[in-house]
Amino acid sequence: MSDAANFLIEGRGDVIDVLRQLLVASANAGVRELRCVDANFVDWPLDDSSVLDALVRWARPPGRMLCFIAQDFDALARKHPRFTAWRRDWAHRFEALQPIDLAGAELPTLLWAGMQGVELLDRERWRARWLRDPAELRARKEEFEAIAQRCEPAWPSTTLGL
């Protein structure tokens, strides 16, 4: 692992800024898939107007998919109502999964966006790393896929009632 390819980010504000930057940059770069894992996503900048605007731009072209894996989508919906509305409008571009056999504390915090990513290493001290090394990115994508295989669909975009 190269220090130039993967550098540390320290502090809650800086980690959130890097998540925001990567989400916005992914829309501008035309990244086709975004994969995100977190226990509940409450600390992510998902209601930020720049992120929501970028997600609208990102979702317009065909073939885009945003996949979230979380243990608690109710907390996400309460904390990020504007993102919840975006998700309803773009349900055909959004997949929500919930682990069957993992607790929220066992889930990594990870944003994988093609040739870049962010991985939270220490939630208590808010230490993360910005991933740019291709081998590390492949490993994080494989980790995401392994978790996704042990998940079931969650957080439907609409609730059917009688």
Secondary structure in CASP SS format (residue, H / E / C, confidence):
PFRMAT SS
TARGET T0000
AUTHOR 0000-0000-0000
METHOD secondary structure of the structure
MODEL  1
M C 1.00
S C 1.00
D C 1.00
A C 1.00
A C 1.00
N C 1.00
F E 1.00
L E 1.00
I E 1.00
E E 1.00
G C 1.00
R H 1.00
G H 1.00
D H 1.00
V H 1.00
I H 1.00
D H 1.00
V H 1.00
L H 1.00
R H 1.00
Q H 1.00
L H 1.00
L H 1.00
V H 1.00
A H 1.00
S H 1.00
A H 1.00
N H 1.00
A H 1.00
G C 1.00
V C 1.00
R C 1.00
E E 1.00
L E 1.00
R E 1.00
C E 1.00
V E 1.00
D C 1.00
A C 1.00
N C 1.00
F C 1.00
V C 1.00
D C 1.00
W C 1.00
P C 1.00
L C 1.00
D C 1.00
D C 1.00
S H 1.00
S H 1.00
V H 1.00
L H 1.00
D H 1.00
A H 1.00
L H 1.00
V H 1.00
R H 1.00
W H 1.00
A H 1.00
R C 1.00
P C 1.00
P C 1.00
G C 1.00
R C 1.00
M E 1.00
L E 1.00
C E 1.00
F E 1.00
I E 1.00
A C 1.00
Q C 1.00
D C 1.00
F H 1.00
D H 1.00
A H 1.00
L H 1.00
A H 1.00
R H 1.00
K H 1.00
H C 1.00
P H 1.00
R H 1.00
F H 1.00
T H 1.00
A H 1.00
W H 1.00
R H 1.00
R H 1.00
D H 1.00
W C 1.00
A H 1.00
H H 1.00
R H 1.00
F E 1.00
E E 1.00
A E 1.00
L E 1.00
Q E 1.00
P E 1.00
I C 1.00
D C 1.00
L C 1.00
A C 1.00
G H 1.00
A H 1.00
E H 1.00
L C 1.00
P C 1.00
T E 1.00
L E 1.00
L E 1.00
W E 1.00
A E 1.00
G C 1.00
M C 1.00
Q E 1.00
G E 1.00
V E 1.00
E E 1.00
L E 1.00
L E 1.00
D E 1.00
R C 1.00
E C 1.00
R C 1.00
W C 1.00
R E 1.00
A E 1.00
R E 1.00
W E 1.00
L E 1.00
R C 1.00
D C 1.00
P H 1.00
A H 1.00
E H 1.00
L H 1.00
R H 1.00
A H 1.00
R H 1.00
K H 1.00
E H 1.00
E H 1.00
F H 1.00
E H 1.00
A H 1.00
I H 1.00
A H 1.00
Q C 1.00
R C 1.00
C E 1.00
E E 1.00
P E 1.00
A C 1.00
W C 1.00
P C 1.00
S C 1.00
T C 1.00
T C 1.00
L C 1.00
G C 1.00
L C 1.00
END
